[in-house]
Each structure stands twice: as structure tokens, then as C-alpha cells.
Amino acid sequence: MSHLRIATGAIALTAAMCTLGIADAAEIRVLSSGALKLALTQLLPGFQASSSNAVTIEYDIAASIANRVLKGEAADVAIVTKPQLEGLERQGKIVQGTGVDIAGIAIGVAVRKGAPKPDISTVEALKQALLSARSIGYLDPATGSASGVYTARMLEQLGIAHLLHAKIKLVSSQGDHPENAFQAVASGEIELHIGQITEIVLAPGVELAGPLPGELQSITMLAAGVTTASKAQEAARALIGFLSNPSTVAVLKADGFQPASKN
């Protein structure tokens, strides 16, 4: 992101916050999908400066975050997949009507930085790239990872899962450091890793070879909601409003996120 864009976005975001009418500073605890780590790291200083609210965030895979909220872990805002947030709302863990779509995340393929990037522009090209790779990684579906579950199903649908079995390496989630899931790619142990694009661009030592071809692409929509256990619900609503205002959405889109549908 250019310095000019950051400055312009910060001015617009500060102006947007002035309309929210936050009277008192608060401490807001957020439990978020790790896929948003890069974007939130860039955006939250603007919210904190303009609102005087302090924000602390813990990251994990969305399924783990949803489970933690379900079990009653203290938090003010939860950011998980849209279906997970809707499930938490039905179970009384998210305040009715506070759920807001934040951004969609596409799936892509990572390679070691500087390594040749395979052609994955078509379904057939992707199949050939996977069959030719000496090793393939993705997040273990057993962890509940949306990208891991989808990748396993995709390989079955492509009819090549049995041919790749010996060279597939399932990777565990890294909790608060989702970028660490790509360490084996950076070290050369894994040649191709299929995962969420926003996590790939966050990881050191790796590069995005490209997104999955359109026919195979899967967009995971992340949504935020205020937890019923929150003791700072007004401030939590303000943070969610900040994350869904037009200036923030423009920054998210520039960073590779897919626009959220209107709520």
C-alpha cells in the first residue's frame, strides 16, 4: 500500500469516525480470523487514534474463533465466516442484528519467493501443476480451516486426490500467527501451498503464484458481530461500523479482498 493511499485513507476514516459519536474511550477485545491480520494491522491505528478506544486482537482460524466464542471466552467483537457468525447469533452468542459482512477472501497458490511460478490459470493447468509438484501443502481440514476443507474437496472433485496422496503435507494452523503456516514453503520443504490469498501475502519468504481459476474459486465471506458478553457494546458497534465504512472497504479491496455484499 502506498504512503499516499494510507494517508488519504486515514483522513477519510478519521472523518467517518467523527460521525459515530463515541463519548467515552473503551477497551475492545477482538477475536478474529487470521485472514484479516494484515488488513487490521494497517487499519486499526486510525480507529484507535480517532475514537480513543483501545483495541486488542487475537487471531486464529475462523472455526477456532467461533468455538471460543461459543464456549464463552471474553470478547467484544468476533470476526469469523458469515455462516459461523450466523450460527453464533442463533445460539445467543452474538447480539441480534449486529452482524456485518466485512470482506471476501479468495484462495490461491503459494510458492517459495523467487521460485518459478507454475501456470494455474485454467483447471487443466492447475491439475498439471499439482501433478508435477514434488510436494503440496494446505491447512489440515481436521482443524476446521475453510481453505483446508475446500482444498480437500476440490482435489477429490478434480479426480486427482489419490494421485497426490503421497506428496500432500497437511499443515496445522498457527493460531495468532497464520503466516507461520507457510514456513515449509519458505524453506523449500513444500513446493506448492494452497491457501487463502490474504494469508499468503502476509507470509515472509513466499509469493503468490496466482488465484485458483475462476471455475474452482471459492470466496469465504468474513463477518463481524458484537458478542452478547461484551461490556463495551457501543464501542464494539463503532469498530464494526469503521470496518464496513466505504473508506475502509476501499483499502480492503486494494489489499486483495473481495468486496462484501450489502448487508
Backbone as a ProteinNet text record, in pm:
[ID]
protein_1_A
[PRIMARY]
MSHLRIATGAIALTAAMCTLGIADAAEIRVLSSGALKLALTQLLPGFQASSSNAVTIEYDIAASIANRVLKGEAADVAIVTKPQLEGLERQGKIVQGTGVDIAGIAIGVAVRKGAPKPDISTVEALKQALLSARSIGYLDPATGSASGVYTARMLEQLGIAHLLHAKIKLVSSQGDHPENAFQAVASGEIELHIGQITEIVLAPGVELAGPLPGELQSITMLAAGVTTASKAQEAARALIGFLSNPSTVAVLKADGFQPASKN
[TERTIARY]
84.1	0	87.8	63.4	146.9	122.3	225.4	210.6	96.1	79.9	-26.4	-162	-178.8	-308.9	-337.5	-234	-252.8	-296.3	-227.9	-261.1	-401.6	-436.3	-569.4	-675.6	-650.4	-746.4	-761.5	-651.1	-656.8	-740.6	-725.2	-804.2	-952.3	-985.3	-1125.8	-1184.3	-1103.9	-1151.8	-1170.9	-1081.1	-1095.2	-1222.4	-1248	-1370.1	-1493.7	-1488.3	-1602.7	-1626.3	-1518	-1531.5	-1593.3	-1572.8	-1625.7	-1777.6	-1840.8	-1985.7	-2043.2	-1957.2	-2007	-2047.1	-2002.1	-2049.7	-2005.5	-1880.5	-1831.7	-1794.9	-1863.5	-1844.3	-1725.6	-1708.6	-1606	-1516.6	-1388.6	-1294.7	-1325.5	-1295.6	-1322.1	-1210.8	-1202.9	-1110.5	-1191.9	-1156.3	-1231.1	-1144.1	-1193	-1119.1	-1182.4	-1100.1	-1147.5	-1086.6	-1169.3	-1123.8	-1151	-1045.1	-1060.6	-994.9	-1055.2	-990.6	-855.6	-753.9	-619.6	-609.4	-707.4	-703	-707.5	-754.9	-765.1	-646.2	-545.6	-437.7	-366.6	-329.1	-256.5	-340.7	-466.5	-553.4	-579.2	-607.9	-637.3	-514.3	-397.7	-274.1	-257.5	-297.8	-286.7	-395.6	-516.2	-632.7	-658.9	-633.5	-677.6	-611.6	-485.6	-432.1	-519.1	-580	-668	-791.2	-848.1	-966.3	-931.5	-819.7	-781.2	-749.9	-684.2	-649.6	-772.5	-869.3	-985.7	-1093.2	-1096.5	-1201.7	-1152.4	-1020.3	-957.2	-985.5	-1049.5	-1071.2	-946.3	-916.2	-803.6	-854.9	-781.3	-822	-711.4	-746.6	-655.2	-717.4	-633	-683.7	-606.8	-679.4	-619.4	-668.4	-575.6	-608.6	-603.5	-685.4	-686.5	-764.7	-769.8	-856.3	-1000.6	-1083.8	-1220.6	-1297.2	-1277.6	-1350.4	-1313.9	-1187.7	-1144.3	-1199.9	-1202.2	-1259.2	-1406.8	-1480.7	-1623.3	-1643	-1558.2	-1569.3	-1537.3	-1439.8	-1403	-1516.2	-1580.4	-1694.2	-1810	-1832.1	-1940.6	-1920.1	-1794.7	-1763.6	-1761.9	-1783.6	-1797	-1671.9	-1568.3	-1447.6	-1479.8	-1422.2	-1449.3	-1400.3	-1488.1	-1454.9	-1568	-1538	-1640	-1685.2	-1591.4	-1621.5	-1563.9	-1642.1	-1594.9	-1599	-1490.2	-1485.2	-1455.3	-1554.2	-1546.2	-1613.6	-1634.3	-1705.4	-1851.9	-1916.3	-2056.2	-2145.4	-2136	-2219.2	-2190.4	-2062.5	-2027.6	-2087.3	-2081.6	-2137.3	-2289	-2353.6	-2498.2	-2533.4	-2448.6	-2470.2	-2454.8	-2354.1	-2333.7	-2449.6	-2503.7	-2618.6	-2740.2	-2761.8	-2875.1	-2860.1	-2735.3	-2709.4	-2695.4	-2728	-2730.6	-2595.8	-2493.4	-2359	-2323.8	-2401.7	-2382.8	-2512.3	-2500.3	-2617.5	-2693.6	-2822.3	-2906.7	-2894.1	-2875.5	-2873.2	-2742	-2637.5	-2508.6	-2413.3	-2449.1	-2360.5	-2345.9	-2221.5	-2193.4	-2087.3	-2113	-2011.8	-1894.4	-1772	-1653	-1580.9	-1546.4	-1471.2	-1469	-1456	-1443.2	-1297.1	-1260.9	-1122.1	-1117.1	-1033	-1017.8	-902.8	-897.4	-793.6	-693.6	-565.7	-460.6	-353.4	-246	-134.6	-7.8	63.3	188.1	308.1	416.9	544.6	653.7	769.6	882.5	921.7	958.4	995.8	1110.9	1092.5	1194.2	1184.6	1099.8	1084	997.9	1012.9	926.3	779.4	695.3	551.7	482.5	418.4	352.5	229.5	193	70.3	-47.5	-132.4	-253.3	-376	-366.7	-470.8	-596.9	-587	-703.8	-711.3	-823.8	-840.2	-738.3	-719.4	-624.9	-481.7	-449.6	-314.1	-288.2	-387.3	-372.4	-351	-428.3	-412.5	-270.8	-220.7	-86.4	19.8	-1	94.7	98.6	-17.4	-24.5	36.2	8.8	63.7	215.3	266.3	410.7	487.3	418.3	484.8	537.6	652.5	707.1	640	578.1	506.1	400.5	289.7	175.9	127.5	106.8	58.7	-74.4	-149.2	-268.3	-306.6	-387.9	-424.6	-507.1	-478.8	-545.7	-696.3	-778.8	-924.2	-976.5	-904.4	-948.5	-949.9	-876.9	-875.9	-999.6	-1077	-1193.1	-1162.1	-1037.7	-998	-1085	-1143.2	-1228.5	-1151	-1028	-949.2	-904.9	-874.2	-833.5	-946	-1064.6	-1181.4	-1211.3	-1208.1	-1238.7	-1134.2	-1005.8	-899.5	-911.5	-936.3	-951	-1066.3	-1176.9	-1292.6	-1263.6	-1192.4	-1158.6	-1072.2	-971.3	-882.5	-959.9	-1056.4	-1141.4	-1224.1	-1282.1	-1365.8	-1285.7	-1158.2	-1072.2	-1028.7	-1052.2	-1017.8	-870.6	-795.3	-651.3	-605.4	-698.9	-661.2	-579.2	-618.8	-547.3	-407.2	-390.3	-259.3	-163.8	-219.8	-138.8	-114.4	-180.4	-181.1	-41.1	53.3	187	265.6	230.4	307.9	233.2	116.4	41.4	91.8	116.7	159.1	56.6	-17.1	-116.6	-47.9	-86.1	-22.3	-119.9	-69.3	-153.7	-165.6	-276.2	-295.8	-194.9	-155.2	-57.1	-120.6	-251.6	-317.8	-299	-229.7	-214.3	-116.4	-49.8	46.9	16.8	-92	-129.2	-21.7	63.7	170.4	270.7	279.1	375.3	336.6	212.3	168.1	242	309.9	379.3	529.6	575.9	719.6	780.4	706.8	760	773.7	693.5	708.5	833.2	850.5	966.3	1097.9	1095.3	1217.5	1242.6	1142.7	1157	1105.6	1056.8	1004.1	877.2	793.8	670.4	683.9	654.8	669.6	550	430.1	308.2	218.5	164.4	72.1	-55.2	-168.2	-298.5	-358.5	-390.1	-443.4	-507.4	-553.3	-619.1	-516.6	-551.1	-457.5	-410.3	-499.5	-459.3	-359.2	-356	-255.7	-124.3	-134.4	-14	66.2	-1.2	71.1	127.8	76.6	127.7	253.8	271	377.5	513.2	617.7	751.9	810.7	889.7	961	879.8	754.8	672.1	610.6	561.5	495.1	368.3	276.4	152.5	176.7	157.4	168	46.9	-66.8	-188.9	-310.4	-427.4	-551.4	-592.9	-678.4	-735.6	-814.1	-820.8	-900.9	-1046.9	-1112.7	-1248.1	-1345.5	-1336.4	-1431.3	-1414.4	-1297.4	-1268.3	-1262.7	-1271.7	-1252	-1362.9	-1323.5	-1417.6	-1389.6	-1491.3	-1477.1	-1536.8	-1455.5	-1502.9	-1534.8	-1661.4	-1701.1	-1681.2	-1604.6	-1585.9	-1685.2	-1737	-1836.2	-1802.6	-1840	-1812.7	-1942.8	-1942.7	-2060	-2020.6	-2109.6	-2087	-2129.8	-2044.3	-2079.6	-2177.9	-2265	-2361.8	-2293.4	-2172.4	-2098.6	-2022.4	-2020.3	-1941.8	-1990.6	-1895.2	-1926.6	-1899	-1867.1	-1840.5	-1910.7	-2040.9	-2112.7	-2119.8	-2129.2	-2134.5	-2004	-1892.2	-1761.9	-1741.8	-1790.6	-1778.6	-1856.1	-1975	-2053.5	-1979.9	-1913.9	-1839.5	-1725.3	-1656.7	-1547.8	-1599.6	-1709.6	-1767	-1811.2	-1868.2	-1904.8	-1783.8	-1673.6	-1547.9	-1501.1	-1509.2	-1460.7	-1547.2	-1669.4	-1759	-1786.9	-1720.2	-1746.8	-1673.8	-1718.5	-1663.8	-1513.2	-1455.5	-1311.4	-1233.3	-1278.7	-1212.7	-1229.9	-1349.8	-1376.3	-1283.5	-1256.6	-1166.3	-1025.8	-979.8	-847.2	-842.3	-945.7	-951.6	-946.6	-1023.2	-1025.9	-888	-819	-685.2	-585.8	-610.5	-521.7	-558	-651.4	-682.2	-805.5	-876.6	-1001.1	-1113.2	-1210.7	-1326.8	-1430	-1500.1	-1599.9	-1708.7	-1753.2	-1862.6	-1993.5	-2087	-2219.8	-2288.4	-2386.6	-2458.2	-2535.7	-2529.9	-2597.8	-2742.5
-118.2	0	123.4	222.3	340.3	430.2	514.5	608.3	705.8	745.4	837.7	777.5	648.2	584.9	570.6	536.1	523.2	656.6	765.8	897.5	939.1	919.2	955	874.7	743.1	657.7	697.7	732.6	769.7	894.3	993.9	1116.6	1086.2	1005	972	891.4	797.4	714.2	796.1	891.1	976.5	1060	1111.4	1189.3	1104.4	978.7	889.5	862.9	848.5	819.8	936.6	1057.2	1173.5	1172.3	1098.8	1093.1	984.6	904.5	789.9	825.4	940.1	987	903.5	857.8	780.8	876.6	867.9	963.7	927.4	801.8	759.2	655.1	660.9	561	426.8	321.7	186.2	93.9	-20	-124.8	-232	-258	-351.6	-473.8	-590	-713.4	-782	-812.1	-872.4	-1011.1	-1107	-1239.8	-1249.8	-1265.8	-1255.8	-1369.8	-1402.5	-1491.7	-1433.4	-1519.3	-1474.4	-1418.6	-1447.7	-1398.5	-1246.1	-1181.1	-1035.3	-967.9	-1043.9	-987.5	-871.7	-888.3	-782.5	-656	-670.1	-553.4	-483	-558.5	-496	-427.8	-485.1	-422.2	-284.4	-271	-143.9	-45.5	-96.9	-10.1	36.7	-48.7	-17.5	104.7	138.6	261.8	384.2	390.6	502	504.7	387	378.6	418.8	369.6	398.5	547.3	606.6	748.3	837.4	803.5	890	867.8	750	718.9	720.1	713.1	699	563	474.5	338.7	255.2	167.6	76.1	-57.4	-118.5	-245	-348.5	-464.6	-577.9	-690	-761	-864.9	-994.4	-1102.6	-1235.3	-1299.6	-1363.1	-1425.8	-1577.8	-1643.2	-1789	-1825.1	-1953.7	-1990.7	-1962.8	-1930	-1886.6	-1990.5	-2118	-2222.8	-2223.8	-2199.8	-2196	-2074	-1960.2	-1839	-1861.7	-1918.7	-1944.3	-2035.5	-2136	-2228.8	-2159.6	-2071.5	-1998.5	-1906.7	-1839.4	-1753.3	-1838	-1951.9	-2040.6	-2087.3	-2108.4	-2154.4	-2041.5	-1919.4	-1808.7	-1728.6	-1742.5	-1663.9	-1514.8	-1438.1	-1294.7	-1224.7	-1151	-1074.2	-976.9	-872.9	-774.2	-789.8	-827.4	-844.7	-977.8	-1051.2	-1174.3	-1156.7	-1198.2	-1193.1	-1334.1	-1394.2	-1532.2	-1539.5	-1658.7	-1667.3	-1631	-1587.5	-1545.4	-1657	-1781	-1887.5	-1912.4	-1901.7	-1922	-1811.9	-1687.5	-1577.4	-1593	-1633.7	-1655	-1766.3	-1870.1	-1977.6	-1929	-1846.4	-1791.7	-1700.2	-1628.6	-1542.4	-1625.6	-1735.5	-1823.4	-1884.1	-1904.6	-1965.7	-1862.2	-1737.9	-1635.1	-1580.2	-1600.5	-1552.6	-1421.8	-1384.6	-1259.4	-1179.2	-1049.9	-963.6	-959.7	-986	-987.9	-857.5	-870.4	-754.3	-681	-728	-657.1	-715.6	-827.8	-891.9	-810	-791.3	-713.6	-786.2	-801.5	-859	-762	-814.5	-730.2	-742.9	-864.8	-882.8	-1029.3	-1054.4	-1190	-1221.7	-1348.8	-1390.4	-1504.9	-1489.3	-1591.8	-1686	-1798.2	-1898.5	-1893.5	-1908.9	-1907.8	-2010.1	-2004.7	-2098.9	-2020.1	-2064.7	-2000.3	-2082.7	-2012.3	-2076.9	-2004.6	-2067.6	-2003.6	-1877.1	-1772	-1646.5	-1668.6	-1623.4	-1638.1	-1765.4	-1857.9	-1983.8	-1962	-2046.3	-2034.9	-2048.9	-1968.9	-1974.2	-2059.6	-2167.8	-2255.1	-2188.4	-2231.2	-2184.6	-2252.4	-2174.1	-2230	-2153.3	-2097.3	-2008.4	-2080.4	-2210.8	-2289.4	-2413.5	-2479.9	-2601.5	-2706.4	-2724.5	-2825.2	-2788.1	-2658.3	-2614.6	-2636.9	-2610	-2633.1	-2780.8	-2866.4	-3010.8	-3054.7	-3007.5	-3045.8	-2993.1	-2870.9	-2813.8	-2895.8	-2938.7	-3018	-3156.5	-3216.2	-3349.2	-3344.7	-3231.1	-3218.2	-3177.8	-3119.7	-3071.4	-3188.3	-3167.7	-3274.5	-3279.9	-3167.8	-3166.1	-3056.5	-3082.6	-2990.1	-2975.9	-2853.2	-2830.1	-2756.9	-2778.2	-2697.1	-2723.9	-2635.6	-2649.8	-2775.3	-2843.6	-2968.4	-2944.7	-3011.8	-2994.6	-3027.9	-3112.1	-3150.6	-3032.3	-2926	-2807.3	-2721	-2752.6	-2671.2	-2558.4	-2550.5	-2445.1	-2446.9	-2331.9	-2324.4	-2357.4	-2304.7	-2332.1	-2477.8	-2535.8	-2675.9	-2769.2	-2743.7	-2825.8	-2814.3	-2692	-2672.4	-2737.9	-2725	-2781.8	-2933	-2997.8	-3143.7	-3185.5	-3113.9	-3146	-3118.1	-3009.3	-2973.5	-3080.5	-3129.8	-3231.6	-3360.1	-3392	-3508.9	-3486.1	-3367.7	-3336.4	-3333.6	-3296.5	-3296.5	-3437.5	-3531.8	-3670.9	-3702.7	-3619.8	-3642.5	-3661.8	-3661.6	-3673.2	-3799.1	-3910.6	-4036.7	-4034.7	-3956.5	-3947	-3856.8	-3767.3	-3671.5	-3714.9	-3819.7	-3857.1	-3862.1	-3921.7	-3942.3	-3812.8	-3709.1	-3585.4	-3470.2	-3499.4	-3396.1	-3385.8	-3264.4	-3238.2	-3143.6	-3195.8	-3115	-3027.9	-2902.2	-2804.1	-2765.2	-2751.8	-2710.4	-2559.2	-2511.2	-2367.8	-2313	-2187.4	-2125.2	-2024.6	-2035.3	-1950.5	-1803.3	-1732.9	-1588.9	-1547.5	-1643.8	-1613.9	-1700.3	-1669.5	-1751.9	-1757.4	-1654.1	-1651.6	-1764.9	-1818	-1925	-2057.2	-2067.3	-2189.2	-2210.1	-2105.9	-2113.8	-2128.7	-2155.7	-2169.7	-2282.2	-2391.7	-2504.2	-2469.4	-2374.3	-2327.3	-2240.3	-2151.2	-2062.5	-2139.8	-2251.9	-2332.1	-2426.8	-2442.7	-2532.8	-2672.6	-2700.5	-2834.3	-2862.5	-2761.1	-2772.2	-2684.7	-2741.4	-2666.3	-2576.3	-2630.1	-2552.9	-2562.7	-2448.7	-2448.2	-2378	-2445.2	-2388.7	-2327.9	-2198.2	-2132.6	-1999.7	-1931.8	-1803.2	-1697	-1621.6	-1526.1	-1422.7	-1375.4	-1271.9	-1323.1	-1454	-1511.6	-1535	-1566.9	-1587.1	-1457.7	-1345.9	-1219.4	-1169.5	-1220.3	-1183	-1260.4	-1379.3	-1470.7	-1431.6	-1429	-1397.6	-1514.2	-1482.4	-1586.2	-1660	-1616.5	-1683.7	-1579.2	-1625	-1537.4	-1604.4	-1523.2	-1573.7	-1610	-1738.1	-1781.4	-1734.9	-1724.2	-1679.2	-1734.8	-1682.2	-1735.2	-1863.6	-1940	-2056.1	-2007.7	-2087	-2046.7	-2026.1	-1938.8	-1897.7	-2010.3	-2115.9	-2227.3	-2299.6	-2286.9	-2357.3	-2263.9	-2135.2	-2039.9	-2048.6	-2028.2	-2025.7	-1900.8	-1817.6	-1695.1	-1717.2	-1698	-1706.8	-1566.2	-1542.6	-1411.7	-1405.4	-1308.3	-1286.4	-1182.4	-1204.6	-1113.4	-1087.3	-968.9	-929	-905.9	-936.3	-912.4	-882.8	-816	-783.9	-903.7	-946.1	-1059.7	-1016	-1107.1	-1076.1	-1058.6	-1111.8	-1099.2	-967.7	-888.6	-765.6	-665.8	-602.5	-495	-358.4	-358.8	-233.9	-240.3	-264.5	-290	-167.8	-48.4	70.9	88	71.3	83.3	-29	-149	-261.8	-235.5	-177.1	-140.7	-36.1	57.5	160.4	99.7	2.1	-63.8	-137	-206.1	-277.5	-178.3	-64.4	39.8	91.7	106.8	150.2	50	-78.5	-182.2	-196.7	-144.1	-158.8	-26.1	82	209.3	213	298.6	297.2	316.4	399.4	423.2	297.1	225.4	100.7	-3.8	-12.9	-110.1	-86.9	39.1	70.1	19.6	34	-15.2	-167.3	-233	-378.6	-429.1	-363.9	-404.9	-389.1	-279.3	-256.1	-359.7	-416.8	-518.8	-660.1	-673	-803.4	-871.8	-805.3	-864.8	-843.1	-931.2	-918	-829.3	-742.9	-657.6	-740.4	-693.2	-759.9	-719.6	-812.7	-779.9	-688.9	-614.4	-525.4	-609	-564.9	-636.8	-593.9
0	0	0	-84.9	-91.8	28.3	60.3	170.8	143.1	15.9	-19.3	9.8	-26.2	-4.2	145.1	222.8	366.9	424.7	384.4	437.2	398.7	272.3	225.5	296.9	311.1	380.8	525.3	590.7	731.8	752.7	662.7	673.8	660.2	560.2	537.7	652.9	704.2	814	940.2	966	1082.8	1073.3	954	934.8	958.1	910.8	930	1077.1	1153.6	1295.1	1371	1324.7	1394.3	1396.8	1303.8	1297.6	1386	1450.3	1525.9	1668.1	1718.4	1846.8	1964.6	1966	2079.1	2191.8	2304.7	2412.4	2500.1	2530.3	2624.2	2560.6	2594.2	2545.2	2608.5	2536.4	2585.6	2539.2	2603.7	2561.3	2489.9	2366.2	2282.4	2256	2291.2	2263.7	2144.1	2044.9	1920.7	1905	1868.5	1827.6	1678.5	1599.3	1453.9	1378.9	1267.2	1170.4	1132.3	1126.7	1091.5	951.3	865.9	728.6	721.9	829.6	830.7	897.8	937.6	1017.6	948.8	824.4	754.2	745.3	707.3	690.3	823.1	928	1056.6	1115.4	1092	1138.8	1075.5	949.9	879.2	920	945.3	962.1	1104.4	1202.9	1338.3	1402.6	1370.3	1429.4	1400.6	1284.1	1250.9	1337.9	1363.2	1450.4	1592.5	1642.4	1779.9	1799	1701.1	1711.4	1708.7	1624.5	1606.7	1712	1772	1869.2	2012.7	2031.6	2163.6	2226.8	2154.4	2203.4	2179.4	2273.1	2258.4	2207.9	2115.7	2056.7	2074.1	2126.8	2130.6	2048.5	1974.5	1884.1	1903.3	1902.6	1893.5	1764.9	1691.9	1564.8	1577.7	1500.1	1493.3	1368	1334.8	1223	1264.9	1168.9	1199.5	1280	1248	1319.8	1467.8	1498.2	1638.1	1708.8	1638.7	1698.1	1731.4	1636.9	1660.1	1780.6	1793.7	1906	2038.2	2037.2	2158.4	2203.4	2108.3	2142	2194.4	2130.3	2173.3	2317.2	2354.7	2489.8	2592.3	2545.7	2638.9	2665.7	2580.7	2602.7	2593.1	2683	2687.7	2561	2496.9	2377.1	2351.6	2276.4	2239.7	2095.2	2008	1865.7	1819	1742.1	1679.9	1528.9	1462.7	1316.4	1266.6	1206.1	1158.2	1021.9	968.3	841.9	864.1	759.4	772.1	826.1	774.5	831.5	979.9	1018.8	1159.4	1246.1	1198.7	1275.8	1290	1181.6	1187	1285.6	1289.9	1385.5	1529.2	1554.6	1688.7	1729	1632.8	1662	1700.3	1628.6	1661.4	1800.3	1842	1972.3	2084.3	2053.2	2155.5	2196	2113.8	2147.2	2077.5	1976.7	1904.2	1914.7	1942.3	1955.4	1823.5	1831.3	1711.7	1633.9	1503.9	1415.8	1406.4	1477.3	1471.9	1368.2	1310.4	1213.1	1085.3	1041.6	920.2	838.4	708.9	620.1	608.5	620.3	614.6	480.7	442	317.3	278.3	149.7	99.7	70.2	89.4	69.7	-30	-131	-234.2	-199	-269.5	-248	-362.6	-328	-428.1	-397.2	-473.1	-457.4	-425.8	-322.6	-281.9	-325	-358.6	-389	-310.7	-301.4	-235.8	-311.4	-238.7	-302.1	-399.1	-522	-624.6	-706.3	-662.1	-735	-859	-961.3	-1079.1	-1040	-1101	-1072.3	-1177.7	-1136.3	-1234.3	-1293.8	-1410.6	-1474.9	-1405.4	-1341.9	-1277.8	-1326.1	-1445.1	-1496	-1541	-1567.2	-1607.6	-1519.8	-1523.4	-1443.6	-1485.8	-1615	-1662.8	-1625.5	-1636.6	-1599.9	-1451.5	-1369.1	-1225	-1196.2	-1261.8	-1241	-1276.2	-1387.9	-1429.7	-1332.9	-1283.6	-1188.3	-1059.8	-1014.1	-891.6	-912.7	-1027.8	-1056.9	-1073.3	-1119.8	-1142	-1015.8	-919.5	-798.1	-715.4	-651.1	-566.8	-430.7	-387.6	-259.9	-262.2	-193.6	-191.5	-48.2	-5.2	129.3	131.1	237.4	267.3	412	468.2	607.8	630.1	738.9	772.9	787.9	707.9	720.3	859.9	932.3	1067	1162.5	1129.9	1215.7	1193.4	1091.5	1057.8	962.6	915	822.5	697.2	663.6	545.1	418.6	407.5	287.3	282.6	398.6	403.1	363.6	418.2	384.1	235.5	184	42.7	-46.5	-12.3	-95.5	-104.6	8	7.6	-83.1	-74.2	-158.2	-304.6	-333.3	-471.1	-536.7	-462.9	-519.5	-550.2	-465.8	-493	-618.3	-630.7	-746.4	-875.8	-865	-983.8	-1022.6	-934.6	-963.3	-949	-873.7	-862.6	-717.7	-623.9	-482.5	-457.3	-518.8	-494.9	-556.5	-662.8	-726.6	-648.1	-567.3	-492.3	-348.1	-305.8	-164.1	-102.6	-172	-115.1	-97.2	-170.6	-160.1	-94	-39.4	32.3	175.6	219.5	356.9	420.8	517.9	586.9	691.4	694.8	782.7	893	1013.9	1126.2	1129.1	1180.6	1197.1	1296.8	1276.9	1365	1460.9	1481.4	1579.3	1551	1643.2	1632.5	1522.8	1460.8	1354.7	1232	1159.3	1043.4	936.9	931.6	831.8	851.7	974.2	1001.5	936.1	891.7	824.2	692.2	643.5	514.2	530.4	651.8	674.8	592.5	575.4	498.4	351	302.7	164.8	155.2	250.7	250.4	260.4	332.3	348.6	232.4	144.8	31.2	55.3	176	205.7	127.7	112.2	33.9	-89.8	-206.1	-330.8	-358	-344	-367.9	-245.2	-202.7	-88.5	-132.3	-114.1	-149.2	-23.2	-28.9	90.4	57.6	160.8	141.4	100.4	-1.8	-60.6	40.8	127.4	222.6	324.7	348.4	438	362.7	234.9	153.8	145	117.8	101.1	233.8	344.8	476.6	513	455.8	496.9	438.1	519.6	468.5	389.9	287.6	213.8	110.8	87	-14	-105.8	-219.6	-315.3	-365.1	-410.2	-467.5	-612.9	-644.3	-784.2	-863.1	-794.4	-858.1	-787.8	-817.9	-760.8	-831.7	-768.1	-836.5	-957.1	-1063.3	-1179.8	-1139.6	-1213	-1177.2	-1151.3	-1231	-1215.5	-1082.6	-1022.3	-897.7	-776.5	-801.6	-692.6	-587.5	-464.8	-353.4	-270.2	-251.5	-173.5	-34.7	66.9	204.7	253.7	289.3	339.4	490.1	535.2	678.2	726.7	845.7	903.1	1048.5	1095.7	1233.8	1307.7	1437.1	1519.3	1662.5	1734.5	1875	1960.1	2049.8	2134.7	2242.9	2281.8	2387	2521.9	2535.7	2661.4	2671.9	2565.4	2563.3	2667.1	2735.4	2829.3	2766.6	2638.4	2566.4	2430.9	2433.2	2308.8	2218.3	2275.5	2191.4	2114.6	2184.7	2119	2018.3	2051.5	1959.6	1830.7	1844	1725.3	1641.6	1710.8	1638.8	1559.3	1617.6	1546.3	1423	1436.5	1321.6	1214.7	1258.6	1162.5	1087.4	1159.4	1098.5	992.9	1025	933.2	808.6	814.5	699.3	629.6	673.3	605.6	471.5	378.2	241.7	233	319.9	313.7	347.9	451.6	488.8	379.9	325.4	219.1	101.2	68.6	-42.6	-13.7	109.5	146.8	138.8	190.6	185.6	41.2	-45.6	-186.1	-248.6	-215.9	-271.1	-221.5	-105.8	-49.9	-94.3	-188	-245.1	-192.1	-99.8	-50.1	-151.7	-148.7	-234.6	-163.3	-237.4	-173.7	-105.7	9	78.9	13.3	13.4	-37.3	63.2	17.4	109.1	211	338.2	445.9	451.1
[MASK]
+++++++++++++++++++++++++++++++++++++++++++++++++++++++++++++++++++++++++++++++++++++++++++++++++++++++++++++++++++++++++++++++++++++++++++++++++++++++++++++++++++++++++++++++++++++++++++++++++++++++++++++++++++++++++++++++++++++++++++++++++++++++++++++++++++++++

